Amino acid sequence: MSEYQYYEFLALDKLLTGKPRAELRELSTCAEISATRIVNEYHWGDFRGDPQMLMERYFDARSAMRASATASS
């Protein structure tokens, strides 16, 4: 079984500068990080961040999707 996960967080009121961006990069080496958002997709594994904490510290909006699939033989 595999699970697809998509996470997107948006900063609307302030820009993500050096230190916050570095802290976000520690959560994922493959995330797309800009001054206003982080986008991350997982096909095998889980998001290591705490979405609630990320919302409290950095972001104003988020979108997340999870989809599981099972292989048939």
N, C-alpha and C positions, 0 to 999 in steps of 0.2 A: 504494500500500500504506500502511496505517496500523497503528499499534500502540497498544494500550491498556495502560497501566501503572498499577498500584495499589501504594502503599507505605504501611505503617502501622508505626510504632515506638512501643513502650510503655516508660515509665519506672515501675518498680515500687518501687524502693527509695528514690527521692528525687524531689522535685518540680522541675520546670523553672521557674526563676525568670526575672527580667528579662534578664540578659545571655545565658544559653543560649537563651532564646526569641527574642531579637533575632538571634542568630547563625543559628538555624534559619530565621527569616523571610527572611534573606538568600538562602537556597537556593530559596525559592519564595514568590511573593506570593499564590498561591491556596491554599496549604496550610491545613488546619484544625489549629491549634496550641492545645493546652491545657497545663495544669500537669503532665499525665501522658502526653501522646501527641502525635504528629504524624501526620496522614493526608493523603496527596496522591494525586490521580488525574491522569493525563495521557492525552490522546487524540491529540495531535499534538506530539511532542517527547519529551525525555528528562529524567529526574530528574538534577539537577545535583550532588546530594550523593554522598558516598562511604559506602555502607551500613556497611562495616566500621568506618570512623572514627566514624560516628554511634553505633554500638553501643559502641565503646570509651569514648567521651566522655560520652554522655547516657543511653543506653537499655539495657534488660534483655531485651527481646524484640522481634521484628519479623516481619512478614508481607509478602510481596511476590508480585505476580502480573503476568505479561506475556502478552498475547495478540495475535497478528498476524492481520490480515485482508487479503485481496487482493480487489480489485474485478474482477468479470467483465464482459465486454462483450457 
